[in-house]
């Protein structure tokens, strides 16, 4: 597939995170093209959205809301018109198909509203203009504008793209609620936008010393120059996770081959080896895994943590969607302090300790008798130690290396364990109650209070009818 075809089908992943709560964590959706037909994949299973193979049809953006799969791109209309035009699909069927020539590059869902960004000539001037559709109602952006990406953040609608100025140069722009928010230098293009914590990130290209170079911006300032500047490069996919900036794109090598690239915080990694054309168009991060959609000379590919999977032998992936699950930065336990060191035979001892460091990911201590314990009569129930023999008891504290359902990335993959010695002393002050020389027979605790029944565990005193007393340890 030629560079011009890729540029025409620019893809900008646009996700409304708050509206995607019911997608299974392991479901991976890809939008793209297969056999010149618009297509989506769910966990590698292909679904054609268009049937005609005479036109270059493709899904440029895919997003999932609850159990519904939405896609935006271009497909062929039914006979007799048979025209290639922008479409929105829902669960494999055409939802919206505007009149006239249109291109739909990006889709986002907010509640029941479906937003799509692109361009259309279906206006009184007959000229292509940028368009934001909301439930198939078009808002045109005046000027020679193409919109590449839409992103919903709360009640705010962001779109990004570029405008051709009077000198014929492209000027990247970001709009917020239909008002221009940022305008960049001539020679720039934006293909993807992402808003995180109120910060507007965007990626695309910028003309530097006559060369088209992949670029990333933070609000209206340069964040990273991604390409080397020696050859053509482009950034088309963007995702922010835990403050890290992930960008998908490609760069031409000295042999003239495009190399699929993934940049993280400005540092690039090659996804293809440069012996054939490779393209990366979209990236998402979920549960510590990084997914990239793209392709090589002919194959549609999905990379997961740098490992490619072929989706189709004749096609390309332009968009990838996975439900976002935060990646937990695992902080391992270093030590446990403050554990009680002394116990008394027959007296239950509550075990507790302080986990260090204080920000350890998991601080839940599970107590048990250590396998190294040699003292008889030592048991642990929950967090309580019971003893029947004086000596040194050895208990074990265990903290699991996993937490909840989120995956963690850590070199400390083993559970943390630590043994503690607890000195168990014989009880002192065990005497027959003397406050009443005529104390009646029965069961008493150590301070002389009469009990209704003997305890099932611990130390108590029996006074018999003949006045004799006996200590009992259970």
C-alpha positions as CSV (number, residue, x, y, z in Angstrom):
1,X,0.0,0.0,0.0
2,X,1.4,3.4,-1.0
3,X,2.2,6.3,1.3
4,X,-0.6,8.3,-0.3
5,X,-3.1,5.6,0.6
6,X,-1.9,5.6,4.2
7,X,-2.1,9.4,4.4
8,X,-5.6,9.4,3.0
9,X,-6.6,6.9,5.6
10,X,-5.0,8.8,8.5
11,X,-6.0,7.3,11.8
12,X,-6.2,8.8,15.1
13,X,-7.4,6.7,18.0
14,X,-10.1,8.5,19.9
15,X,-11.4,6.9,23.1
16,X,-13.9,8.1,25.7
17,X,-12.5,6.1,28.6
18,X,-15.5,6.8,30.9
19,X,-17.9,5.2,28.5
20,X,-16.3,1.8,28.1
21,X,-16.9,0.0,31.4
22,X,-18.4,-3.3,30.3
23,X,-15.8,-4.6,27.8
24,X,-14.0,-7.7,28.9
25,X,-10.4,-6.9,29.9
26,X,-8.9,-9.4,27.4
27,X,-10.9,-8.4,24.4
28,X,-8.8,-6.7,21.7
29,X,-10.5,-4.9,18.8
30,X,-8.7,-3.8,15.7
31,X,-10.1,-1.8,12.7
32,X,-8.6,-1.7,9.3
33,X,-8.8,-3.3,5.9
34,X,-8.7,-6.8,4.6
35,X,-9.0,-7.8,0.9
36,X,-9.7,-4.1,0.2
37,X,-12.8,-4.3,2.4
38,X,-13.5,-2.4,5.6
39,X,-12.9,-4.8,8.5
40,X,-12.7,-5.3,12.2
41,X,-11.2,-8.0,14.3
42,X,-12.1,-9.1,17.8
43,X,-9.4,-11.2,19.4
44,X,-8.2,-12.0,15.9
45,X,-11.6,-13.0,14.4
46,X,-12.3,-11.1,11.2
47,X,-15.6,-9.4,10.4
48,X,-16.0,-7.7,7.0
49,X,-18.1,-4.5,7.2
50,X,-18.2,-3.9,3.4
51,X,-18.6,-6.5,0.7
52,X,-17.4,-4.8,-2.4
53,X,-13.7,-5.2,-3.2
54,X,-13.5,-2.7,-6.1
55,X,-12.7,0.2,-3.8
56,X,-10.2,0.8,-1.1
57,X,-12.4,0.5,2.0
58,X,-11.2,0.6,5.5
59,X,-12.0,1.2,9.1
60,X,-10.0,4.1,10.4
61,X,-11.1,4.1,14.0
62,X,-12.8,1.6,16.3
63,X,-14.2,2.0,19.8
64,X,-16.4,-0.1,22.1
65,X,-19.1,1.2,24.4
66,X,-20.5,-1.4,26.7
67,X,-21.0,-4.3,24.3
68,X,-21.5,-2.3,21.2
69,X,-18.7,-2.0,18.6
70,X,-18.5,1.3,16.7
71,X,-16.3,1.9,13.7
72,X,-15.7,4.8,11.4
73,X,-14.1,4.8,8.0
74,X,-14.9,4.4,4.3
75,X,-17.1,1.9,2.6
76,X,-18.8,1.3,-0.7
77,X,-22.5,2.2,-1.0
78,X,-24.9,-0.3,-2.5
79,X,-25.7,-0.4,-6.2
80,X,-26.5,1.5,-8.3
81,X,-24.5,4.4,-6.8
82,X,-21.5,2.3,-5.8
83,X,-19.5,5.2,-4.3
84,X,-16.8,5.2,-1.7
85,X,-17.8,7.4,1.2
86,X,-17.5,7.8,4.9
87,X,-19.5,5.6,7.1
88,X,-20.2,4.7,10.7
89,X,-20.9,1.1,11.6
90,X,-22.4,-0.3,14.8
91,X,-22.0,-4.0,15.5
92,X,-21.2,-4.7,11.9
93,X,-24.1,-2.8,10.2
94,X,-24.1,0.7,8.7
95,X,-25.4,3.2,11.2
96,X,-24.7,6.4,9.4
97,X,-23.8,7.0,5.7
98,X,-24.0,10.7,4.8
99,X,-24.6,12.0,1.3
100,X,-21.8,13.2,-0.9
101,X,-18.1,12.5,-0.7
102,X,-16.9,12.2,2.8
103,X,-14.0,10.7,4.8
104,X,-14.4,9.6,8.4
105,X,-11.1,9.3,10.3
106,X,-12.0,9.1,14.0
107,X,-14.9,8.1,16.2
108,X,-15.7,8.6,19.9
109,X,-18.6,7.7,22.1
110,X,-20.0,9.7,25.0
111,X,-23.1,8.3,26.6
112,X,-25.6,7.8,23.8
113,X,-23.8,10.3,21.5
114,X,-21.7,9.2,18.5
115,X,-19.1,11.6,17.3
116,X,-17.1,11.2,14.1
117,X,-14.4,13.5,12.7
118,X,-13.3,13.8,9.1
119,X,-14.0,15.9,6.0
120,X,-16.8,16.3,3.4
121,X,-17.7,18.2,0.2
122,X,-21.4,17.8,1.0
123,X,-21.9,21.6,1.6
124,X,-23.0,24.5,-0.5
125,X,-19.5,25.4,-1.6
126,X,-18.8,21.8,-2.9
127,X,-15.3,22.1,-1.4
128,X,-13.9,19.7,1.2
129,X,-14.2,21.0,4.7
130,X,-13.6,19.6,8.1
131,X,-16.6,18.1,9.7
132,X,-17.6,16.9,13.1
133,X,-20.7,14.7,13.1
134,X,-22.7,14.2,16.2
135,X,-25.3,11.5,15.7
136,X,-24.9,12.1,11.9
137,X,-25.6,15.8,12.2
138,X,-22.7,17.7,10.6
139,X,-20.9,20.7,11.9
140,X,-18.6,22.1,9.2
141,X,-15.4,23.9,10.0
142,X,-14.9,26.7,7.6
143,X,-11.7,26.7,5.5
144,X,-9.7,24.1,3.7
145,X,-9.7,21.8,6.8
146,X,-9.4,18.1,7.4
147,X,-10.2,16.7,10.9
148,X,-8.2,13.7,11.8
149,X,-9.1,13.0,15.5
150,X,-11.9,13.5,18.0
151,X,-11.6,13.1,21.8
152,X,-14.2,13.5,24.5
153,X,-13.1,14.7,27.9
154,X,-16.1,15.1,30.3
155,X,-18.4,17.6,28.6
156,X,-15.6,18.9,26.3
157,X,-15.2,17.9,22.7
158,X,-11.7,18.2,21.2
159,X,-10.9,17.8,17.6
160,X,-7.6,18.1,15.8
161,X,-6.4,18.2,12.2
162,X,-5.0,20.7,9.8
163,X,-5.9,23.6,7.5
164,X,-4.3,24.6,4.2
165,X,-3.3,28.2,4.5
166,X,-3.1,30.8,1.7
167,X,0.4,29.8,0.7
168,X,-0.6,26.1,0.4
169,X,1.0,25.0,3.6
170,X,-0.7,22.8,6.2
171,X,-1.2,24.3,9.6
172,X,-2.0,22.0,12.5
173,X,-4.9,23.0,14.8
174,X,-6.7,21.9,17.8
175,X,-10.3,22.9,18.5
176,X,-12.2,22.7,21.8
177,X,-16.0,22.9,21.6
178,X,-15.7,24.2,18.0
179,X,-13.4,27.1,19.0
180,X,-9.7,27.1,18.0
181,X,-7.6,26.2,21.0
182,X,-4.1,25.9,19.5
183,X,-2.6,26.8,16.1
184,X,0.8,25.4,15.2
185,X,3.5,26.4,12.8
186,X,3.0,26.2,9.0
187,X,4.1,22.8,7.6
188,X,2.6,20.9,10.6
189,X,-0.2,18.3,10.7
190,X,-2.0,16.6,13.6
191,X,-3.3,13.0,13.2
192,X,-4.2,12.1,16.8
193,X,-5.2,13.8,20.0
194,X,-5.5,12.7,23.6
195,X,-6.5,14.6,26.7
196,X,-5.2,13.4,30.1
197,X,-5.5,15.3,33.4
198,X,-6.5,18.5,31.5
199,X,-3.4,18.3,29.3
200,X,-3.9,18.2,25.6
201,X,-1.4,15.9,23.8
202,X,-1.2,15.6,20.0
203,X,1.0,14.0,17.4
204,X,1.6,14.3,13.7
205,X,4.3,15.8,11.6
206,X,6.2,19.1,11.3
207,X,8.4,20.4,8.5
208,X,11.9,20.8,9.8
209,X,14.7,21.9,7.4
210,X,12.6,20.8,4.4
211,X,12.0,17.3,5.9
212,X,8.7,15.9,7.2
213,X,9.4,14.8,10.8
214,X,7.2,12.9,13.3
215,X,6.3,15.2,16.2
216,X,4.5,15.3,19.5
217,X,3.1,18.3,21.3
218,X,1.9,19.0,24.8
219,X,-0.8,21.7,24.8
220,X,0.7,24.2,22.3
221,X,4.4,23.5,22.9
222,X,6.8,21.0,21.4
223,X,7.1,17.9,23.5
224,X,9.2,15.5,21.4
225,X,10.7,15.5,18.0
226,X,10.3,11.8,17.3
227,X,11.9,11.4,13.9
228,X,15.6,11.8,13.3
229,X,15.0,14.5,10.7
230,X,17.3,12.7,8.2
231,X,14.4,11.0,6.4
232,X,10.6,11.1,6.3
233,X,8.7,10.1,9.5
234,X,5.2,10.4,10.7
235,X,3.3,9.9,14.0
236,X,-0.3,8.7,13.8
237,X,-1.3,7.0,17.0
238,X,-1.2,8.4,20.6
239,X,-2.0,7.1,24.0
240,X,-1.3,8.3,27.6
241,X,-1.0,5.9,30.5
242,X,0.3,6.6,33.9
243,X,1.8,9.8,32.6
244,X,3.8,8.0,29.9
245,X,3.4,9.1,26.3
246,X,3.1,6.3,23.7
247,X,3.2,7.1,20.0
248,X,2.8,4.9,16.9
249,X,4.2,5.8,13.5
250,X,6.8,4.9,11.0
251,X,10.1,6.3,9.6
252,X,11.9,5.7,6.3
253,X,15.3,4.1,6.7
254,X,18.4,4.6,4.5
255,X,17.3,1.8,2.2
256,X,14.0,3.6,1.5
257,X,11.9,1.2,3.5
258,X,9.4,2.4,6.1
259,X,10.0,1.0,9.6
260,X,7.1,0.7,12.0
261,X,7.9,2.6,15.2
262,X,6.7,2.8,18.8
263,X,7.9,5.7,20.8
264,X,7.6,5.9,24.6
265,X,8.4,9.3,26.1
266,X,10.3,10.2,23.0
267,X,12.4,7.0,22.8
268,X,11.8,4.9,19.7
269,X,11.6,1.1,19.2
270,X,11.5,-0.5,15.8
271,X,8.6,-3.0,15.4
272,X,9.8,-4.1,11.9
273,X,13.3,-4.9,10.7
274,X,13.5,-2.5,7.8
275,X,13.8,-5.2,5.1
276,X,10.2,-4.4,4.0
277,X,7.8,-1.6,4.5
278,X,6.3,-1.5,8.0
279,X,3.6,0.8,9.4
280,X,2.3,1.5,12.9
281,X,-0.9,3.5,13.0
282,X,-2.5,3.2,16.4
283,X,-1.5,2.3,20.0
284,X,-3.3,1.6,23.3
285,X,-2.0,0.5,26.7
286,X,-4.0,-1.6,29.1
287,X,-3.0,-3.6,32.2
288,X,0.7,-2.9,31.4
289,X,0.4,-4.4,27.9
290,X,1.1,-2.2,24.8
291,X,-0.9,-2.9,21.7
292,X,-0.1,-1.5,18.3
293,X,-2.1,-1.9,15.0
294,X,-0.4,-1.6,11.7
295,X,1.0,-3.8,8.9
296,X,3.9,-4.5,6.6
297,X,3.9,-4.6,2.8
298,X,0.7,-6.6,2.6
299,X,-0.2,-8.0,6.0
300,X,-2.5,-6.6,8.7
301,X,-0.6,-6.9,12.0
302,X,-1.2,-6.4,15.7
303,X,1.7,-6.1,18.0
304,X,1.4,-6.9,21.7
305,X,4.5,-5.8,23.7
306,X,6.5,-5.9,20.5
307,X,5.4,-9.4,19.3
308,X,3.5,-9.3,16.0
309,X,0.4,-11.4,15.2
310,X,-0.9,-11.5,11.6
311,X,-4.6,-10.6,11.3
312,X,-4.9,-10.8,7.5
313,X,-2.5,-11.7,4.7
314,X,-3.8,-8.8,2.5
315,X,-4.6,-5.7,4.6
316,X,-3.6,-3.3,7.3
317,X,-4.6,-2.4,10.9
318,X,-5.4,1.3,11.4
319,X,-6.9,1.3,14.9
320,X,-6.8,-0.7,18.1
321,X,-9.1,-0.6,21.1
322,X,-8.7,-2.4,24.5
323,X,-10.5,-1.5,27.6
324,X,-8.2,0.6,29.8
325,X,-7.0,-1.0,33.0
326,X,-4.4,0.9,34.9
327,X,-0.9,-0.6,35.1
328,X,0.0,-0.9,38.8
329,X,3.6,0.1,39.6
330,X,4.4,-2.6,42.1
331,X,6.3,-1.6,45.2
332,X,7.7,-4.6,47.0
333,X,7.8,-5.2,50.7
334,X,11.3,-4.6,52.2
335,X,10.7,-5.6,55.9
336,X,8.0,-5.9,58.6
337,X,8.7,-4.3,62.0
338,X,6.9,-3.9,65.3
339,X,5.9,-7.6,65.7
340,X,5.2,-8.6,69.4
341,X,8.2,-10.4,70.8
342,X,6.8,-11.8,74.1
343,X,3.8,-14.0,74.9
344,X,2.5,-15.8,77.9
345,X,1.5,-19.4,78.0
346,X,-2.3,-19.7,77.7
347,X,-2.9,-16.1,76.8
348,X,-3.9,-15.3,73.2
349,X,-1.6,-12.9,71.5
350,X,-2.8,-10.7,68.6
351,X,-0.1,-10.6,65.9
352,X,0.5,-7.4,64.1
353,X,3.3,-5.6,62.3
354,X,4.3,-2.5,60.3
355,X,5.0,-3.0,56.6
356,X,7.9,-1.0,55.1
357,X,8.1,0.9,52.9
358,X,4.8,2.6,53.8
359,X,3.8,2.7,50.1
360,X,4.3,-1.0,49.5
361,X,1.6,-2.2,47.0
362,X,0.3,-5.0,49.2
363,X,0.3,-4.6,53.0
364,X,-2.0,-7.4,53.9
365,X,-0.1,-9.8,56.3
366,X,-1.1,-13.5,56.5
367,X,0.2,-15.1,59.7
368,X,1.1,-18.8,60.2
369,X,3.3,-21.0,62.3
370,X,6.7,-21.1,60.7
371,X,7.9,-24.4,59.2
372,X,11.0,-23.8,61.3
373,X,9.1,-23.7,64.6
374,X,10.1,-26.5,67.1
375,X,8.0,-25.5,70.1
376,X,5.1,-27.8,71.0
377,X,1.6,-26.4,71.4
378,X,1.9,-23.4,69.0
379,X,-1.0,-22.6,66.8
380,X,-2.1,-19.5,64.8
381,X,-5.7,-18.8,63.9
382,X,-6.2,-15.7,61.8
383,X,-3.9,-13.2,63.4
384,X,-3.9,-14.7,66.9
385,X,-1.2,-16.8,68.5
386,X,-2.0,-19.5,71.0
387,X,0.5,-21.4,73.1
388,X,0.5,-24.1,75.7
389,X,4.2,-24.5,76.4
390,X,6.9,-22.1,77.5
391,X,9.8,-21.5,75.1
392,X,10.4,-19.8,71.8
393,X,7.7,-19.9,69.2
394,X,8.5,-19.1,65.6
395,X,5.8,-17.5,63.4
396,X,5.8,-16.5,59.8
397,X,4.4,-13.4,58.1
398,X,3.5,-13.7,54.4
399,X,2.6,-10.9,52.0
400,X,1.4,-11.9,48.5
401,X,3.2,-10.4,45.5
402,X,-0.1,-9.9,43.6
403,X,-2.8,-7.4,44.4
404,X,-6.4,-7.3,43.1
405,X,-7.1,-8.1,39.5
406,X,-4.6,-5.6,37.9
407,X,-1.4,-6.9,36.5
408,X,1.9,-5.6,38.0
409,X,5.3,-5.2,36.5
410,X,8.0,-6.0,39.1
411,X,11.2,-7.9,39.6
412,X,9.9,-9.0,43.0
413,X,7.5,-11.7,41.7
414,X,7.8,-14.0,44.8
415,X,5.7,-13.6,47.9
416,X,7.4,-11.9,50.7
417,X,8.0,-14.0,53.9
418,X,9.6,-13.1,57.2
419,X,9.9,-15.3,60.4
420,X,9.7,-13.9,63.9
421,X,10.8,-15.4,67.3
422,X,8.4,-14.9,70.1
423,X,9.4,-15.7,73.7
424,X,6.6,-17.6,75.4
425,X,6.9,-17.2,79.2
426,X,5.2,-19.3,81.9
427,X,2.3,-17.6,83.6
428,X,3.0,-15.8,86.8
429,X,0.8,-14.9,89.8
430,X,-1.4,-18.0,89.4
431,X,-2.9,-18.4,92.9
432,X,-6.0,-19.6,94.5
433,X,-8.5,-16.8,95.0
434,X,-8.0,-15.5,98.5
435,X,-10.4,-12.5,98.7
436,X,-13.0,-14.9,100.2
437,X,-11.7,-17.7,102.4
438,X,-15.0,-19.4,101.9
439,X,-14.9,-19.2,98.1
440,X,-17.2,-21.8,96.6
441,X,-16.1,-24.5,94.3
442,X,-16.1,-23.6,90.6
443,X,-14.1,-22.1,87.8
444,X,-12.2,-18.8,88.2
445,X,-10.0,-16.6,86.0
446,X,-6.6,-15.4,87.1
447,X,-7.9,-12.4,89.0
448,X,-10.5,-14.4,91.0
449,X,-13.6,-13.7,89.0
450,X,-16.0,-16.7,89.0
451,X,-16.7,-18.1,85.5
452,X,-20.0,-19.7,84.4
453,X,-18.1,-22.4,82.5
454,X,-14.5,-23.4,81.9
455,X,-13.0,-21.6,78.9
456,X,-12.2,-23.6,75.8
457,X,-8.8,-22.0,75.5
458,X,-6.4,-20.3,77.9
459,X,-5.6,-20.6,81.7
460,X,-8.1,-20.9,84.5
461,X,-8.4,-22.2,88.1
462,X,-10.6,-24.9,89.4
463,X,-11.6,-24.8,93.1
464,X,-12.9,-28.1,94.3
465,X,-15.4,-28.8,97.1
466,X,-12.5,-29.7,99.5
467,X,-11.1,-26.2,99.0
468,X,-8.1,-27.2,96.9
469,X,-7.2,-25.2,93.8
470,X,-5.8,-26.4,90.5
471,X,-4.4,-24.5,87.5
472,X,-5.6,-25.6,84.1
473,X,-4.0,-24.7,80.8
474,X,-5.7,-25.4,77.6
